[in-house]
Amino acid sequence: MVDVKATVSKEEWEMRVDLAAFYRTIPYFGWDDLIFTHISAKVPGTEDHFLINPYGFLFEEITASSLVKVDLKGKIISETNNFINPAGFTIHSAIHEARENAHCIVHLHSNDGVAVASLKDGLLPLSQTGMLVRSQIAYHDYEGVALFDEEKERLVKDLGDSNLMILRNHGTLAIGNNVGEAFTHIYFLEKACTYQVRAMAGSLDFNQPSDAAIETTRQQGQGAGMAAALLWPAVKRKMERLDPSFMN
């Protein structure tokens, strides 16, 4: 068995550990879809290499060493017997190539995220969390399973400079300058979706906040850097306490 830690740079290994920790958060928060969906991160010091999960592994099994390194053409750079999800490569490679600040990308098929993605109006300003992120969300229409290169251009165009996206009838997506920012973005988007689904499950009328309150909250929601700097280390410590095997 290859000692991956001994064959990569210190910076790449640290990124691998961070990304593996992120994978472990997904089942913990109930956002997983068995072996499907994916998180990727750029390899530090490179422009066209990124790390992604080996296809066929549950997210609770992902470790720093098991992550697969690929280039933007889909060529596997790692010494591994594993392969990657073609749909994951299509979505992630398109964004990594187009967005210089997309150092980490997470795409999910969570129950509540897909439910909101299936609504014509998408995310509504029903909760504080929803109001914080709603104006930052881009939307991309469903075209089928994301296997074709032709969709890349449309996906990137729809994303624009947003850090959050709802893939209609499909799921949620977030990007960040680092793992911590990507986690923070997807956490707030997923929470907003959950609040909305629970509110819509009842038969009572919604309490509609004023336009002024919605605008104030929108302004307050700009930038996740400070929140991520505090939130991610705490969440990573939680993952270490639960099961530190992701660090291997």
C-alpha positions as CSV (number, residue, x, y, z in Angstrom):
1,M,0.0,0.0,0.0
2,V,1.3,3.4,-1.0
3,D,2.1,5.8,1.9
4,V,0.3,8.8,0.4
5,K,1.4,11.2,3.1
6,A,5.1,10.5,2.2
7,T,4.5,11.1,-1.5
8,V,2.8,14.5,-1.4
9,S,3.7,18.0,-0.2
10,K,2.8,19.1,3.3
11,E,0.3,21.6,1.9
12,E,-1.4,18.8,-0.1
13,W,-1.6,16.5,2.9
14,E,-3.2,19.3,5.0
15,M,-5.8,19.9,2.2
16,R,-6.5,16.1,2.1
17,V,-7.1,16.0,5.8
18,D,-9.4,19.1,5.7
19,L,-11.3,17.6,2.7
20,A,-11.7,14.2,4.3
21,A,-13.0,15.9,7.5
22,F,-15.6,17.7,5.3
23,Y,-16.7,14.4,3.8
24,R,-17.3,13.0,7.3
25,T,-19.6,16.0,8.1
26,I,-22.0,15.0,5.3
27,P,-23.5,11.9,6.9
28,Y,-23.2,13.4,10.3
29,F,-25.6,16.2,9.3
30,G,-27.8,13.8,7.3
31,W,-26.9,15.3,3.9
32,D,-25.5,12.2,2.3
33,D,-26.8,10.2,-0.6
34,L,-24.9,6.9,0.0
35,I,-22.0,6.9,-2.5
36,F,-23.4,9.8,-4.6
37,T,-22.6,13.5,-4.6
38,H,-19.1,14.9,-4.1
39,I,-16.8,17.5,-2.7
40,S,-13.6,18.6,-4.4
41,A,-10.7,20.8,-3.5
42,K,-7.8,22.2,-5.5
43,V,-4.4,20.8,-4.8
44,P,-2.3,23.7,-3.3
45,G,0.3,25.0,-5.7
46,T,-1.4,23.7,-8.9
47,E,-3.8,25.2,-11.3
48,D,-5.4,22.1,-12.8
49,H,-5.2,19.4,-10.2
50,F,-8.0,18.7,-7.6
51,L,-9.0,16.1,-5.1
52,I,-12.3,14.2,-5.1
53,N,-13.8,11.1,-3.6
54,P,-13.2,7.6,-4.9
55,Y,-16.5,6.4,-6.4
56,G,-18.1,3.5,-4.5
57,F,-17.1,4.6,-1.0
58,L,-19.6,5.9,1.7
59,F,-18.6,9.3,2.9
60,E,-18.0,7.9,6.4
61,E,-15.2,5.8,4.8
62,I,-13.3,8.6,3.2
63,T,-9.8,9.3,4.4
64,A,-7.1,11.7,3.5
65,S,-5.2,8.9,1.7
66,S,-8.2,7.6,-0.2
67,L,-9.0,10.9,-2.0
68,V,-8.2,10.7,-5.7
69,K,-6.2,13.4,-7.5
70,V,-7.3,14.3,-11.0
71,D,-6.6,17.0,-13.6
72,L,-9.2,19.0,-15.4
73,K,-9.4,16.5,-18.3
74,G,-10.3,13.7,-15.9
75,K,-7.0,12.0,-15.9
76,I,-6.2,10.3,-12.5
77,I,-2.9,11.6,-11.2
78,S,-2.9,9.5,-8.0
79,E,-1.5,6.0,-7.7
80,T,-4.8,4.3,-7.0
81,N,-7.0,1.4,-8.0
82,N,-10.1,3.6,-7.5
83,F,-12.1,5.7,-10.0
84,I,-14.3,8.8,-9.8
85,N,-17.9,9.6,-10.5
86,P,-18.2,11.0,-14.1
87,A,-21.0,13.4,-13.1
88,G,-19.0,14.7,-10.3
89,F,-16.1,15.3,-12.6
90,T,-18.3,17.2,-15.1
91,I,-19.7,19.6,-12.5
92,H,-16.6,20.2,-10.5
93,S,-14.1,20.5,-13.3
94,A,-16.3,23.1,-15.0
95,I,-16.3,25.3,-11.9
96,H,-12.7,24.7,-10.9
97,E,-11.6,25.7,-14.4
98,A,-13.8,28.8,-14.7
99,R,-13.6,30.2,-11.2
100,E,-10.1,31.0,-9.8
101,N,-11.5,31.4,-6.3
102,A,-13.3,28.0,-6.4
103,H,-10.8,26.2,-4.2
104,C,-13.4,23.9,-2.7
105,I,-16.8,22.8,-4.2
106,V,-19.5,20.8,-2.5
107,H,-22.5,19.3,-4.3
108,L,-25.3,17.5,-2.4
109,H,-28.6,15.7,-3.0
110,S,-30.0,16.2,0.5
111,N,-33.7,15.5,1.2
112,D,-34.5,19.1,2.0
113,G,-32.1,20.6,-0.6
114,V,-33.7,18.5,-3.4
115,A,-37.2,19.4,-2.2
116,V,-36.5,23.1,-2.4
117,A,-34.7,22.6,-5.7
118,S,-38.0,21.1,-7.0
119,L,-40.1,24.2,-6.2
120,K,-40.7,26.8,-8.9
121,D,-39.8,29.7,-6.6
122,G,-36.8,27.9,-5.0
123,L,-35.7,29.3,-1.7
124,L,-38.2,31.7,0.0
125,P,-37.4,34.4,2.6
126,L,-39.1,32.5,5.4
127,S,-36.3,32.2,7.9
128,Q,-33.5,34.4,9.0
129,T,-31.1,31.9,7.5
130,G,-33.0,31.9,4.3
131,M,-32.9,35.7,4.1
132,L,-29.1,35.7,4.8
133,V,-28.3,33.5,1.8
134,R,-31.2,33.9,-0.6
135,S,-29.8,36.8,-2.7
136,Q,-26.5,34.9,-3.0
137,I,-28.1,31.9,-4.7
138,A,-27.8,31.2,-8.5
139,Y,-30.1,28.7,-10.3
140,H,-29.3,26.2,-13.0
141,D,-32.1,24.4,-14.9
142,Y,-32.2,20.6,-14.9
143,E,-30.8,19.0,-18.2
144,G,-30.5,15.4,-17.1
145,V,-27.7,13.6,-15.2
146,A,-24.6,15.9,-15.6
147,L,-22.5,13.7,-17.9
148,F,-22.0,15.9,-20.9
149,D,-19.4,18.5,-21.5
150,E,-21.9,20.7,-23.4
151,E,-23.6,21.5,-20.1
152,K,-20.4,23.0,-18.5
153,E,-20.7,26.3,-20.3
154,R,-24.3,26.8,-19.2
155,L,-23.6,25.8,-15.7
156,V,-20.7,28.2,-15.3
157,K,-22.7,31.0,-16.9
158,D,-25.7,30.4,-14.5
159,L,-23.3,30.3,-11.5
160,G,-21.7,33.7,-12.4
161,D,-19.9,35.0,-9.4
162,S,-22.2,33.4,-6.8
163,N,-20.9,31.1,-4.2
164,L,-24.2,29.2,-3.8
165,M,-26.3,27.4,-6.4
166,I,-29.5,25.5,-6.5
167,L,-29.5,22.9,-9.3
168,R,-33.2,22.7,-10.1
169,N,-34.8,19.3,-9.5
170,H,-31.3,18.1,-8.5
171,G,-29.7,19.5,-5.4
172,T,-27.5,22.2,-3.9
173,L,-24.0,23.4,-4.5
174,A,-21.5,25.8,-2.7
175,I,-18.0,27.0,-3.4
176,G,-15.4,28.6,-1.1
177,N,-11.9,30.0,-1.1
178,N,-11.1,27.1,1.2
179,V,-12.8,24.0,2.8
180,G,-14.0,26.1,5.7
181,E,-15.8,28.6,3.5
182,A,-17.4,25.9,1.4
183,F,-18.7,24.1,4.5
184,T,-20.1,27.3,5.9
185,H,-21.9,28.2,2.7
186,I,-23.5,24.8,2.3
187,Y,-24.4,24.6,6.0
188,F,-26.4,27.8,5.8
189,L,-28.0,26.9,2.5
190,E,-29.0,23.4,3.8
191,K,-30.4,24.8,7.1
192,A,-32.4,27.4,5.1
193,C,-33.9,24.6,3.0
194,T,-34.7,22.5,6.0
195,Y,-36.5,25.4,7.7
196,Q,-38.5,26.0,4.6
197,V,-39.5,22.4,4.1
198,R,-40.7,22.2,7.8
199,A,-42.6,25.4,7.5
200,M,-44.3,24.3,4.3
201,A,-45.3,21.0,5.9
202,G,-47.9,22.7,8.1
203,S,-51.3,24.1,7.0
204,L,-50.9,27.5,8.6
205,D,-50.1,30.8,6.9
206,F,-46.5,32.0,6.7
207,N,-45.4,35.0,8.6
208,Q,-44.1,37.2,5.9
209,P,-41.2,39.5,7.0
210,S,-41.2,43.1,5.7
211,D,-39.2,44.1,2.6
212,A,-37.1,46.3,4.8
213,A,-36.3,43.3,7.1
214,I,-35.4,41.1,4.2
215,E,-33.1,43.8,2.7
216,T,-31.4,44.4,6.1
217,T,-30.8,40.7,6.6
218,R,-29.5,40.3,3.0
219,Q,-26.9,43.0,3.7
220,Q,-25.9,41.3,6.9
221,G,-25.3,38.0,5.1
222,Q,-22.5,39.3,2.9
223,G,-19.3,37.4,3.4
224,A,-18.7,34.1,5.1
225,G,-15.0,34.4,5.8
226,M,-15.2,35.4,9.5
227,A,-17.9,32.8,10.2
228,A,-15.9,30.1,8.5
229,A,-12.7,31.0,10.4
230,L,-14.6,30.2,13.6
231,L,-17.0,27.5,12.5
232,W,-14.8,25.2,10.5
233,P,-12.1,24.5,13.2
234,A,-14.9,23.7,15.7
235,V,-16.6,21.3,13.3
236,K,-13.3,19.7,12.4
237,R,-12.6,19.1,16.1
238,K,-16.0,17.5,16.4
239,M,-15.2,15.1,13.5
240,E,-11.8,14.2,15.2
241,R,-13.6,13.4,18.4
242,L,-16.2,11.2,16.6
243,D,-13.8,9.3,14.5
244,P,-10.2,10.5,13.7
245,S,-9.7,7.8,11.1
246,F,-10.3,10.4,8.3
247,M,-6.8,11.7,9.1
248,N,-5.1,8.6,7.8
